[in-house]
Amino acid sequence: MIREHLVGIIPGEEDFRWRGAELTRLEGFSDAVFAFAVTLLVVSLEVPKSYHELMVTMRGFIAFGICFALLAVLWSEHARFFRRYGLQDAWSIFLNCVLLFFVLFYVYPLKFLFFAMFRPAAQIDAAQARSLLVIYSAGYASIFLVLLLLYLHAWKLRDRLALNEVERLKTRHELINQSAMVTVGLISTLLALTLPSRLVALAGWFYFSIGVYYTVAGAVFGKRERLALESMKAAMTRAAG
């Protein structure tokens, strides 16, 4: 593999050198915030005292699982960024703190949205659903906007970070991915604000377009990255020969 030919590479991600060699105080603090956010998801759960309460609680666990998965994806994105680039400058720290603020602030709207979906007793009217979707979508767009700014900062420092051809391509793809997620959040917000009450649920259903996007983007970007990797391997082979 190409990483065997790269000097000082840290195992962990194939074909992308991890410049964050050790867990920093910034990442440790961030992990603690993510852990606290997960705690906020379950802090109100109680031991059921009847079969009916058990069934209600089980529906709550489904909602909790969805919320937990979303936080896990976000944590993974955060961890991968700091492992890849190892940035600890003032701008990176500021953006990281903004990201953590949004994570904590939007835990309860996230929890309420999905718990309401799986608990029939928690019915909300159309006006409330509209407001909730606006809050959730604005938060979604804000979080991925911060990730976009982090990747943009890394891209501006690409020469100082000594990113190779494949790493630069992956970074550009991440910029496109984060931009797409911001766009999804903004479009969903716009739909929630403008659609008639009977159709406001479409603002939520629009998030299923994320799966379509990543299916297409994964195929397109994956092909480009493979070609760039093959080109880089060939160049190394010629240089070694």
Phi and psi restraints in degrees (value plus and minus 20) as a CYANA .aco file:
   2 ILE   PHI     -82.8   -42.8
   2 ILE   PSI     -51.6   -11.6
   3 ARG   PHI     -87.1   -47.1
   3 ARG   PSI     -39.2     0.8
   4 GLU   PHI     -90.1   -50.1
   4 GLU   PSI     -40.1    -0.1
   5 HIS   PHI    -116.7   -76.7
   5 HIS   PSI     -24.7    15.3
   6 LEU   PHI    -113.3   -73.3
   6 LEU   PSI     114.9   154.9
   7 VAL   PHI    -100.8   -60.8
   7 VAL   PSI     113.0   153.0
   8 GLY   PHI      53.9    93.9
   8 GLY   PSI      -0.2    39.8
   9 ILE   PHI     -92.9   -52.9
   9 ILE   PSI     125.6   165.6
  10 ILE   PHI    -126.8   -86.8
  10 ILE   PSI      99.8   139.8
  11 PRO   PHI     -77.8   -37.8
  11 PRO   PSI     126.5   166.5
  12 GLY   PHI     134.3   174.3
  12 GLY   PSI     -58.7   -18.7
  13 GLU   PHI    -160.6  -120.6
  13 GLU   PSI     106.8   146.8
  14 GLU   PHI     -88.4   -48.4
  14 GLU   PSI     110.7   150.7
  15 ASP   PHI      48.3    88.3
  15 ASP   PSI      -0.4    39.6
  16 PHE   PHI    -164.7  -124.7
  16 PHE   PSI      93.7   133.7
  17 ARG   PHI     -89.7   -49.7
  17 ARG   PSI     108.6   148.6
  18 TRP   PHI    -104.3   -64.3
  18 TRP   PSI      93.2   133.2
  19 ARG   PHI    -107.5   -67.5
  19 ARG   PSI     -33.9     6.1
  20 GLY   PHI    -108.2   -68.2
  20 GLY   PSI      70.1   110.1
  21 ALA   PHI     -92.2   -52.2
  21 ALA   PSI     -56.5   -16.5
  22 GLU   PHI    -151.3  -111.3
  22 GLU   PSI     137.7   177.7
  23 LEU   PHI     -87.8   -47.8
  23 LEU   PSI     103.1   143.1
  24 THR   PHI    -115.1   -75.1
  24 THR   PSI     149.6   189.6
  25 ARG   PHI     -82.1   -42.1
  25 ARG   PSI     -54.9   -14.9
  26 LEU   PHI     -82.9   -42.9
  26 LEU   PSI     -65.7   -25.7
  27 GLU   PHI     -89.7   -49.7
  27 GLU   PSI     -56.6   -16.6
  28 GLY   PHI     -82.7   -42.7
  28 GLY   PSI     -62.7   -22.7
  29 PHE   PHI     -83.5   -43.5
  29 PHE   PSI     -62.2   -22.2
  30 SER   PHI     -83.7   -43.7
  30 SER   PSI     -62.1   -22.1
  31 ASP   PHI     -81.6   -41.6
  31 ASP   PSI     -58.2   -18.2
  32 ALA   PHI     -85.0   -45.0
  32 ALA   PSI     -58.6   -18.6
  33 VAL   PHI     -87.0   -47.0
  33 VAL   PSI     -63.1   -23.1
  34 PHE   PHI     -82.4   -42.4
  34 PHE   PSI     -60.2   -20.2
  35 ALA   PHI     -83.2   -43.2
  35 ALA   PSI     -60.5   -20.5
  36 PHE   PHI     -85.3   -45.3
  36 PHE   PSI     -58.4   -18.4
  37 ALA   PHI     -81.7   -41.7
  37 ALA   PSI     -61.4   -21.4
  38 VAL   PHI     -84.4   -44.4
  38 VAL   PSI     -58.9   -18.9
  39 THR   PHI     -80.1   -40.1
  39 THR   PSI     -59.6   -19.6
  40 LEU   PHI     -83.4   -43.4
  40 LEU   PSI     -44.9    -4.9
  41 LEU   PHI     -90.3   -50.3
  41 LEU   PSI     -49.6    -9.6
  42 VAL   PHI    -133.7   -93.7
  42 VAL   PSI     -23.7    16.3
  43 VAL   PHI     -81.2   -41.2
  43 VAL   PSI     -45.9    -5.9
  44 SER   PHI    -112.5   -72.5
  44 SER   PSI     -23.8    16.2
  45 LEU   PHI     -91.9   -51.9
  45 LEU   PSI     117.9   157.9
  46 GLU   PHI    -142.7  -102.7
  46 GLU   PSI     140.0   180.0
  47 VAL   PHI     -89.5   -49.5
  47 VAL   PSI     104.3   144.3
  48 PRO   PHI     -85.8   -45.8
  48 PRO   PSI     126.0   166.0
  49 LYS   PHI    -130.2   -90.2
  49 LYS   PSI     -22.8    17.2
  50 SER   PHI    -170.0  -130.0
  50 SER   PSI     148.3   188.3
  51 TYR   PHI     -82.4   -42.4
  51 TYR   PSI     -61.1   -21.1
  52 HIS   PHI     -80.5   -40.5
  52 HIS   PSI     -65.3   -25.3
  53 GLU   PHI     -84.2   -44.2
  53 GLU   PSI     -53.5   -13.5
  54 LEU   PHI     -83.8   -43.8
  54 LEU   PSI     -63.5   -23.5
  55 MET   PHI     -85.1   -45.1
  55 MET   PSI     -59.8   -19.8
  56 VAL   PHI     -83.2   -43.2
  56 VAL   PSI     -61.5   -21.5
  57 THR   PHI     -85.0   -45.0
  57 THR   PSI     -58.9   -18.9
  58 MET   PHI     -82.4   -42.4
  58 MET   PSI     -58.6   -18.6
  59 ARG   PHI     -84.9   -44.9
  59 ARG   PSI     -53.4   -13.4
  60 GLY   PHI     -86.2   -46.2
  60 GLY   PSI     -54.2   -14.2
  61 PHE   PHI     -88.1   -48.1
  61 PHE   PSI     -52.9   -12.9
  62 ILE   PHI     -83.0   -43.0
  62 ILE   PSI     -65.6   -25.6
  63 ALA   PHI     -83.2   -43.2
  63 ALA   PSI     -61.5   -21.5
  64 PHE   PHI     -80.8   -40.8
  64 PHE   PSI     -60.7   -20.7
  65 GLY   PHI     -80.5   -40.5
  65 GLY   PSI     -60.7   -20.7
  66 ILE   PHI     -85.7   -45.7
  66 ILE   PSI     -66.5   -26.5
  67 CYS   PHI     -82.1   -42.1
  67 CYS   PSI     -62.2   -22.2
  68 PHE   PHI     -82.4   -42.4
  68 PHE   PSI     -61.5   -21.5
  69 ALA   PHI     -83.1   -43.1
  69 ALA   PSI     -60.9   -20.9
  70 LEU   PHI     -84.2   -44.2
  70 LEU   PSI     -62.6   -22.6
  71 LEU   PHI     -86.4   -46.4
  71 LEU   PSI     -56.7   -16.7
  72 ALA   PHI     -85.0   -45.0
  72 ALA   PSI     -60.2   -20.2
  73 VAL   PHI     -83.2   -43.2
  73 VAL   PSI     -63.8   -23.8
  74 LEU   PHI     -85.2   -45.2
  74 LEU   PSI     -61.7   -21.7
  75 TRP   PHI     -81.6   -41.6
  75 TRP   PSI     -61.3   -21.3
  76 SER   PHI     -82.9   -42.9
  76 SER   PSI     -62.2   -22.2
  77 GLU   PHI     -80.9   -40.9
  77 GLU   PSI     -64.4   -24.4
  78 HIS   PHI     -82.8   -42.8
  78 HIS   PSI     -68.0   -28.0
  79 ALA   PHI     -83.9   -43.9
  79 ALA   PSI     -61.4   -21.4
  80 ARG   PHI     -84.0   -44.0
  80 ARG   PSI     -59.4   -19.4
  81 PHE   PHI     -80.4   -40.4
  81 PHE   PSI     -70.0   -30.0
  82 PHE   PHI     -94.2   -54.2
  82 PHE   PSI     -45.4    -5.4
  83 ARG   PHI     -90.0   -50.0
  83 ARG   PSI     -60.4   -20.4
  84 ARG   PHI     -88.8   -48.8
  84 ARG   PSI     -66.8   -26.8
  85 TYR   PHI    -127.6   -87.6
  85 TYR   PSI     -41.8    -1.8
  86 GLY   PHI      39.5    79.5
  86 GLY   PSI       9.6    49.6
  87 LEU   PHI     -97.4   -57.4
  87 LEU   PSI     112.8   152.8
  88 GLN   PHI    -154.1  -114.1
  88 GLN   PSI       0.9    40.9
  89 ASP   PHI     -98.5   -58.5
  89 ASP   PSI     153.5   193.5
  90 ALA   PHI     -80.9   -40.9
  90 ALA   PSI     -61.9   -21.9
  91 TRP   PHI     -86.1   -46.1
  91 TRP   PSI     -60.7   -20.7
  92 SER   PHI     -84.4   -44.4
  92 SER   PSI     -60.9   -20.9
  93 ILE   PHI     -84.9   -44.9
  93 ILE   PSI     -62.2   -22.2
  94 PHE   PHI     -82.3   -42.3
  94 PHE   PSI     -69.0   -29.0
  95 LEU   PHI     -82.8   -42.8
  95 LEU   PSI     -57.3   -17.3
  96 ASN   PHI     -82.5   -42.5
  96 ASN   PSI     -62.2   -22.2
  97 CYS   PHI     -86.1   -46.1
  97 CYS   PSI     -58.4   -18.4
  98 VAL   PHI     -82.6   -42.6
  98 VAL   PSI     -62.7   -22.7
  99 LEU   PHI     -80.3   -40.3
  99 LEU   PSI     -66.2   -26.2
 100 LEU   PHI     -83.7   -43.7
 100 LEU   PSI     -56.6   -16.6
 101 PHE   PHI     -79.7   -39.7
 101 PHE   PSI     -67.4   -27.4
 102 PHE   PHI     -84.3   -44.3
 102 PHE   PSI     -59.2   -19.2
 103 VAL   PHI     -78.5   -38.5
 103 VAL   PSI     -68.4   -28.4
 104 LEU   PHI     -88.7   -48.7
 104 LEU   PSI     -60.6   -20.6
 105 PHE   PHI     -85.7   -45.7
 105 PHE   PSI     -54.7   -14.7
 106 TYR   PHI    -118.2   -78.2
 106 TYR   PSI     -12.3    27.7
 107 VAL   PHI     -82.2   -42.2
 107 VAL   PSI     -67.8   -27.8
 108 TYR   PHI     -89.2   -49.2
 108 TYR   PSI     -62.3   -22.3
 109 PRO   PHI     -79.3   -39.3
 109 PRO   PSI     -59.7   -19.7
 110 LEU   PHI     -81.9   -41.9
 110 LEU   PSI     -66.4   -26.4
 111 LYS   PHI     -83.0   -43.0
 111 LYS   PSI     -66.7   -26.7
 112 PHE   PHI     -82.3   -42.3
 112 PHE   PSI     -62.7   -22.7
 113 LEU   PHI     -78.7   -38.7
 113 LEU   PSI     -70.9   -30.9
 114 PHE   PHI     -99.5   -59.5
 114 PHE   PSI     -51.3   -11.3
 115 PHE   PHI     -88.6   -48.6
 115 PHE   PSI     -54.7   -14.7
 116 ALA   PHI     -85.7   -45.7
 116 ALA   PSI     -52.8   -12.8
 117 MET   PHI     -85.8   -45.8
 117 MET   PSI     -51.8   -11.8
 118 PHE   PHI    -126.9   -86.9
 118 PHE   PSI     -15.0    25.0
 119 ARG   PHI    -144.7  -104.7
 119 ARG   PSI      82.9   122.9
 120 PRO   PHI     -76.3   -36.3
 120 PRO   PSI     -49.0    -9.0
 121 ALA   PHI     -89.4   -49.4
 121 ALA   PSI     -37.4     2.6
 122 ALA   PHI    -117.2   -77.2
 122 ALA   PSI      26.1    66.1
 123 GLN   PHI     -88.3   -48.3
 123 GLN   PSI     122.3   162.3
 124 ILE   PHI    -148.3  -108.3
 124 ILE   PSI     131.5   171.5
 125 ASP   PHI    -101.9   -61.9
 125 ASP   PSI     157.1   197.1
 126 ALA   PHI     -83.3   -43.3
 126 ALA   PSI     -60.1   -20.1
 127 ALA   PHI     -85.0   -45.0
 127 ALA   PSI     -61.0   -21.0
 128 GLN   PHI     -87.9   -47.9
 128 GLN   PSI     -59.2   -19.2
 129 ALA   PHI     -82.9   -42.9
 129 ALA   PSI     -59.6   -19.6
 130 ARG   PHI     -81.3   -41.3
 130 ARG   PSI     -68.6   -28.6
 131 SER   PHI     -82.5   -42.5
 131 SER   PSI     -62.0   -22.0
 132 LEU   PHI     -83.5   -43.5
 132 LEU   PSI     -62.1   -22.1
 133 LEU   PHI     -87.4   -47.4
 133 LEU   PSI     -55.5   -15.5
 134 VAL   PHI     -84.2   -44.2
 134 VAL   PSI     -65.5   -25.5
 135 ILE   PHI     -82.1   -42.1
 135 ILE   PSI     -67.3   -27.3
 136 TYR   PHI     -84.0   -44.0
 136 TYR   PSI     -65.8   -25.8
 137 SER   PHI     -87.7   -47.7
 137 SER   PSI     -58.5   -18.5
 138 ALA   PHI     -84.7   -44.7
 138 ALA   PSI     -59.3   -19.3
 139 GLY   PHI     -86.0   -46.0
 139 GLY   PSI     -61.2   -21.2
 140 TYR   PHI     -79.2   -39.2
 140 TYR   PSI     -67.8   -27.8
 141 ALA   PHI     -83.3   -43.3
 141 ALA   PSI     -59.3   -19.3
 142 SER   PHI     -85.5   -45.5
 142 SER   PSI     -63.4   -23.4
 143 ILE   PHI     -82.5   -42.5
 143 ILE   PSI     -65.7   -25.7
 144 PHE   PHI     -95.8   -55.8
 144 PHE   PSI     -41.8    -1.8
 145 LEU   PHI     -85.9   -45.9
 145 LEU   PSI     -59.9   -19.9
 146 VAL   PHI     -85.0   -45.0
 146 VAL   PSI     -62.5   -22.5
 147 LEU   PHI     -82.2   -42.2
 147 LEU   PSI     -58.9   -18.9
 148 LEU   PHI     -80.3   -40.3
 148 LEU   PSI     -64.1   -24.1
 149 LEU   PHI     -85.2   -45.2
 149 LEU   PSI     -55.5   -15.5
 150 LEU   PHI     -84.7   -44.7
 150 LEU   PSI     -66.0   -26.0
 151 TYR   PHI     -87.8   -47.8
 151 TYR   PSI     -54.3   -14.3
 152 LEU   PHI     -84.6   -44.6
 152 LEU   PSI     -58.6   -18.6
 153 HIS   PHI     -83.8   -43.8
 153 HIS   PSI     -63.5   -23.5
 154 ALA   PHI     -83.4   -43.4
 154 ALA   PSI     -58.1   -18.1
 155 TRP   PHI     -84.6   -44.6
 155 TRP   PSI     -60.0   -20.0
 156 LYS   PHI     -84.6   -44.6
 156 LYS   PSI     -46.1    -6.1
 157 LEU   PHI    -119.3   -79.3
 157 LEU   PSI      -2.0    38.0
 158 ARG   PHI     -78.5   -38.5
 158 ARG   PSI     -55.7   -15.7
 159 ASP   PHI     -92.2   -52.2
 159 ASP   PSI     -62.9   -22.9
 160 ARG   PHI     -86.1   -46.1
 160 ARG   PSI     -51.6   -11.6
 161 LEU   PHI    -102.1   -62.1
 161 LEU   PSI     -26.1    13.9
 162 ALA   PHI      35.6    75.6
 162 ALA   PSI      27.4    67.4
 163 LEU   PHI     -90.8   -50.8
 163 LEU   PSI     112.6   152.6
 164 ASN   PHI    -102.5   -62.5
 164 ASN   PSI    -196.5  -156.5
 165 GLU   PHI     -80.2   -40.2
 165 GLU   PSI     -64.8   -24.8
 166 VAL   PHI     -87.3   -47.3
 166 VAL   PSI     -61.9   -21.9
 167 GLU   PHI     -84.5   -44.5
 167 GLU   PSI     -58.4   -18.4
 168 ARG   PHI     -85.4   -45.4
 168 ARG   PSI     -59.2   -19.2
 169 LEU   PHI     -85.5   -45.5
 169 LEU   PSI     -63.9   -23.9
 170 LYS   PHI     -82.4   -42.4
 170 LYS   PSI     -58.1   -18.1
 171 THR   PHI     -85.9   -45.9
 171 THR   PSI     -62.3   -22.3
 172 ARG   PHI     -82.0   -42.0
 172 ARG   PSI     -59.6   -19.6
 173 HIS   PHI     -84.7   -44.7
 173 HIS   PSI     -57.1   -17.1
 174 GLU   PHI     -85.4   -45.4
 174 GLU   PSI     -57.5   -17.5
 175 LEU   PHI     -80.4   -40.4
 175 LEU   PSI     -61.5   -21.5
 176 ILE   PHI     -87.2   -47.2
 176 ILE   PSI     -63.0   -23.0
 177 ASN   PHI     -81.0   -41.0
 177 ASN   PSI     -68.0   -28.0
 178 GLN   PHI     -85.5   -45.5
 178 GLN   PSI     -57.7   -17.7
 179 SER   PHI     -82.5   -42.5
 179 SER   PSI     -59.3   -19.3
 180 ALA   PHI     -84.2   -44.2
 180 ALA   PSI     -59.9   -19.9
 181 MET   PHI     -88.1   -48.1
 181 MET   PSI     -57.5   -17.5
 182 VAL   PHI     -81.8   -41.8
 182 VAL   PSI     -62.8   -22.8
 183 THR   PHI     -82.7   -42.7
 183 THR   PSI     -62.0   -22.0
 184 VAL   PHI     -79.2   -39.2
 184 VAL   PSI     -66.5   -26.5
 185 GLY   PHI     -82.0   -42.0
 185 GLY   PSI     -61.3   -21.3
 186 LEU   PHI     -88.5   -48.5
 186 LEU   PSI     -60.4   -20.4
 187 ILE   PHI     -85.8   -45.8
 187 ILE   PSI     -61.8   -21.8
 188 SER   PHI     -82.4   -42.4
 188 SER   PSI     -60.2   -20.2
 189 THR   PHI     -81.1   -41.1
 189 THR   PSI     -64.8   -24.8
 190 LEU   PHI     -83.2   -43.2
 190 LEU   PSI     -61.2   -21.2
 191 LEU   PHI     -83.7   -43.7
 191 LEU   PSI     -62.2   -22.2
 192 ALA   PHI     -84.0   -44.0
 192 ALA   PSI     -51.8   -11.8
 193 LEU   PHI    -100.5   -60.5
 193 LEU   PSI     -49.4    -9.4
 194 THR   PHI    -129.9   -89.9
 194 THR   PSI     -44.5    -4.5
 195 LEU   PHI     -89.4   -49.4
 195 LEU   PSI     128.5   168.5
 196 PRO   PHI     -83.7   -43.7
 196 PRO   PSI     140.3   180.3
 197 SER   PHI     -75.4   -35.4
 197 SER   PSI     -59.0   -19.0
 198 ARG   PHI     -89.9   -49.9
 198 ARG   PSI     -36.7     3.3
 199 LEU   PHI    -133.2   -93.2
 199 LEU   PSI     -14.7    25.3
 200 VAL   PHI     -82.8   -42.8
 200 VAL   PSI     -44.0    -4.0
 201 ALA   PHI     -82.4   -42.4
 201 ALA   PSI     -42.1    -2.1
 202 LEU   PHI     -81.6   -41.6
 202 LEU   PSI     -46.0    -6.0
 203 ALA   PHI     -83.2   -43.2
 203 ALA   PSI     -53.0   -13.0
 204 GLY   PHI     -98.7   -58.7
 204 GLY   PSI     -61.9   -21.9
 205 TRP   PHI     -83.7   -43.7
 205 TRP   PSI     -42.4    -2.4
 206 PHE   PHI     -81.7   -41.7
 206 PHE   PSI     -43.5    -3.5
 207 TYR   PHI     -86.2   -46.2
 207 TYR   PSI     -37.1     2.9
 208 PHE   PHI     -87.2   -47.2
 208 PHE   PSI     -35.9     4.1
 209 SER   PHI     -86.6   -46.6
 209 SER   PSI     -37.6     2.4
 210 ILE   PHI     -81.3   -41.3
 210 ILE   PSI     -62.5   -22.5
 211 GLY   PHI     -81.6   -41.6
 211 GLY   PSI     -61.2   -21.2
 212 VAL   PHI     -83.5   -43.5
 212 VAL   PSI     -64.5   -24.5
 213 TYR   PHI     -79.6   -39.6
 213 TYR   PSI     -69.8   -29.8
 214 TYR   PHI     -88.7   -48.7
 214 TYR   PSI     -47.1    -7.1
 215 THR   PHI     -85.6   -45.6
 215 THR   PSI     -67.3   -27.3
 216 VAL   PHI     -90.2   -50.2
 216 VAL   PSI     -67.3   -27.3
 217 ALA   PHI     -83.3   -43.3
 217 ALA   PSI     -58.0   -18.0
 218 GLY   PHI     -82.0   -42.0
 218 GLY   PSI     -60.1   -20.1
 219 ALA   PHI     -88.2   -48.2
 219 ALA   PSI     -65.7   -25.7
 220 VAL   PHI     -89.0   -49.0
 220 VAL   PSI     -71.7   -31.7
 221 PHE   PHI     -86.9   -46.9
 221 PHE   PSI     -56.7   -16.7
 222 GLY   PHI     -81.3   -41.3
 222 GLY   PSI     -60.8   -20.8
 223 LYS   PHI     -84.3   -44.3
 223 LYS   PSI     -63.9   -23.9
 224 ARG   PHI     -82.4   -42.4
 224 ARG   PSI     -61.6   -21.6
 225 GLU   PHI     -87.7   -47.7
 225 GLU   PSI     -57.7   -17.7
 226 ARG   PHI     -84.1   -44.1
 226 ARG   PSI     -62.0   -22.0
 227 LEU   PHI     -84.8   -44.8
 227 LEU   PSI     -61.6   -21.6
 228 ALA   PHI     -84.5   -44.5
 228 ALA   PSI     -58.7   -18.7
 229 LEU   PHI     -85.7   -45.7
 229 LEU   PSI     -63.1   -23.1
 230 GLU   PHI     -83.7   -43.7
 230 GLU   PSI     -60.4   -20.4
 231 SER   PHI     -83.6   -43.6
 231 SER   PSI     -60.3   -20.3
 232 MET   PHI     -88.4   -48.4
 232 MET   PSI     -59.7   -19.7
 233 LYS   PHI     -83.0   -43.0
 233 LYS   PSI     -62.6   -22.6
 234 ALA   PHI     -83.2   -43.2
 234 ALA   PSI     -61.3   -21.3
 235 ALA   PHI     -83.4   -43.4
 235 ALA   PSI     -59.6   -19.6
 236 MET   PHI     -87.4   -47.4
 236 MET   PSI     -57.0   -17.0
 237 THR   PHI     -85.3   -45.3
 237 THR   PSI     -62.8   -22.8
 238 ARG   PHI     -84.8   -44.8
 238 ARG   PSI     -60.1   -20.1
 239 ALA   PHI     -86.4   -46.4
 239 ALA   PSI     -57.4   -17.4
 240 ALA   PHI     -90.8   -50.8
 240 ALA   PSI     -51.1   -11.1
